[in-house]
Amino acid sequence: MGVRWGVVRGRRRIWPVVVGALALAEEAAATRKCVVWLDDLERFLGDGRLSTTVVDKILAGDGHHRVMVA
């Protein structure tokens, strides 16, 4: 899928292995408690990558706690 995950203090840690904004958003949105870890943020910026729409999809939702770290 292009993402790895682990656990950080009771929250799933998701960090993309390949730059795929859609896969990242879907994985994070399906996880109630997570930390999205964007190492080397510049890899995720630009056309077809991380956008405000993708960030909104990751962070939106009721009854969840999702955090993005870059």
C-alpha positions in Angstrom: 0.0 0.0 0.0 3.0 2.3 0.3 2.6 3.1 4.0 4.1 1.6 7.1 2.7 1.7 10.6 3.7 1.2 14.2 2.4 2.3 17.6 3.2 5.5 19.4 1.7 5.7 22.9 -1.5 3.9 22.1 -1.8 5.5 18.6 -1.0 3.9 15.3 1.9 5.6 13.6 1.6 5.8 9.8 4.5 6.9 7.7 4.5 6.8 4.0 7.2 4.8 2.2 6.2 6.1 -1.2 4.5 9.4 -2.0 0.9 8.6 -2.6 -1.5 11.1 -1.1 -4.6 9.0 -1.7 -3.3 5.9 -0.1 -2.1 7.9 2.9 -5.4 9.7 3.3 -7.4 6.4 3.1 -5.1 4.6 5.6 -5.3 7.5 8.1 -9.0 8.1 7.7 -9.6 4.4 8.5 -7.7 4.7 11.7 -9.4 6.4 14.7 -6.2 7.2 16.6 -3.1 7.8 14.7 0.0 9.9 14.1 0.8 10.6 10.4 4.5 10.9 10.2 5.7 12.9 7.2 9.5 12.6 7.1 11.1 14.9 4.6 7.9 17.0 4.0 9.1 18.4 0.7 8.6 15.0 -0.9 4.9 15.3 -0.2 4.3 18.7 -1.7 3.5 19.5 -5.3 1.0 18.4 -8.0 -0.9 15.3 -7.2 0.5 15.0 -3.7 -0.4 16.4 -0.3 -3.0 19.1 -0.6 -5.4 20.9 1.7 -8.1 18.5 0.6 -6.0 15.4 1.6 -5.1 17.0 4.9 -8.8 17.8 5.6 -9.7 14.1 4.8 -7.0 12.9 7.2 -8.0 15.2 10.1 -11.8 15.2 9.6 -14.2 13.0 11.5 -16.0 12.7 14.8 -14.6 10.8 17.8 -11.1 10.4 16.6 -7.7 11.8 17.4 -5.4 12.1 14.4 -2.1 14.1 14.4 0.2 15.0 11.5 3.9 15.5 12.2 6.3 16.8 9.5 
